Each structure stands twice: as C-alpha cells, then as structure tokens.
Amino acid sequence: MGLLLHSYRRCPFAMRVRMVLEEKGLRYQVFEENFSNFSEDLLRLHPEGKVPLLIHDGIPIHESSVITEYLDEKFPEPALMPRDPAARAQVRLWTHWADQILKPDLDAFKYEWKDLEPEKKSALQIRLQKRVQELAHALQNRPYLMGENLTLADIHVFPFYRQLQKSRPDFEALIVPAPAVNAWLNALISRPTFEKVMKKRVQGLNLEE
C-alpha cells in the first residue's frame, strides 16, 4: 500500500511531513484535503480529524513530529536526526520551541494584532524580536540549527518562521531582521525539494514520484 499522506498545502504541520518525504526521495501519494470538507477517511482515522495524517502500509500515524521521526527511523537515509542522544534531545527542544513558543506568538500576530491594545502589541513585538534573536544565536557561524547538516530541527521550525515572515501586518517593518536567519530561510527555500513540497494539488489524490 505504500505511503499515503492526507495533507493541506498551506498547513505548516503538513509541510513538515512533505519536506521529509521529499528530502528522503520517497515515492508517496497525497490526498489534498479541503479544510471546509475533510474526507471521511481523515475523520475516521485521525482522532482529532486534522492534517497531517500518514498511512504507511495501512497503519495510520498522526502528529507531524511523530510522523517525521517515524519516517526518519523507517527510511534512515539521508538521516535527519543526529546519532548523539544529546543532539537528538536538542532537535526535540527545537520542535517544542516551534510548537509551544513560536506558534502562539505567530497566531497572535496573524489573527489578533489589529485588535490588541498598544501595550499588548508592544509586548508581542518584543517577544517576536526575541524569537528572531534566538534563531540568530543558534545560526551563528553555521548554516543549519544543528550545524552543517539539515535536520528535523530546521524542518520543524522553518514552516512557522516562513509563515511569520510572510505575515501581515508587515513582519519586517516591525522586527529588526537578522542576516543569519534570512540566510537560513533562503537556503531552505532554495533547496531543490522545496518546489515539490509547495506544488499545488487538486483536491483528492495526487501521486508523487
């Protein structure tokens, strides 16, 4: 039965999984979901009815970071997790940072900014600047968050930072840019696999080579 991914192109969680599939050169099928009308299979197989949902040889797996680690273990080349346990823990801490620290501020910036009181706008702006500086500090003198090689740390953080950088109100007008972070962002966007990751798909089933 192979690999079947229930996805939505603009969902950052689903983007994580597509990035891993493409970086590993895996052949997979995509079911592009409609957010206003999820498929019966998704609602039946995912306990919360969300994307992404990966089905591998008939076994459903959900939660983006669980899926990406599963794929890295099942298809170990190229490796996207370090071998060293301490480094693996650091990758997982970056995942926590993306999901629990960056994403809430991203959501507030995207959906609440215009309604926030000036004091809360200022506090959010300060927090976002801190997030940029945290990334910049990690990227000092190295191209990726864990060093010379792409890992799940980059793949898990990137979709949310890209979304933030593209957000309105104009992110770059409110936040002092960090050259190291911009270089990292551009390097990931420029990877040969990224065009395939962002390929537009019709609703329903699409086959990836």
HELIX and SHEET records of a PDB file:
HELIX    1   1 PRO A   12  GLU A   23  1                                  12    
HELIX    2   2 GLU A   40  LEU A   45  1                                   6    
HELIX    3   3 SER A   64  LYS A   74  1                                  11    
HELIX    4   4 PRO A   85  HIS A   96  1                                  12    
HELIX    5   5 TRP A   97  LEU A  102  3                                   6    
HELIX    6   6 LYS A  103  TYR A  111  1                                   9    
HELIX    7   7 TRP A  113  ASP A  115  5                                   3    
HELIX    8   8 PRO A  118  ALA A  138  1                                  21    
HELIX    9   9 LEU A  152  GLN A  165  1                                  14    
HELIX   10  10 PHE A  171  LEU A  174  1                                   4    
HELIX   11  11 PRO A  179  ILE A  189  1                                  11    
HELIX   12  12 PHE A  194  VAL A  197  1                                   4    
SHEET    1   A 5 ILE A  59  HIS A  62  0                                        
SHEET    2   A 5 LEU A  53  HIS A  56 -1                                        
SHEET    3   A 5 LEU A   3  SER A   7 -1                                        
SHEET    4   A 5 TYR A  28  GLU A  32  1                                        
SHEET    5   A 5 GLY A 204  GLU A 208 -1                                        
END                                                                             
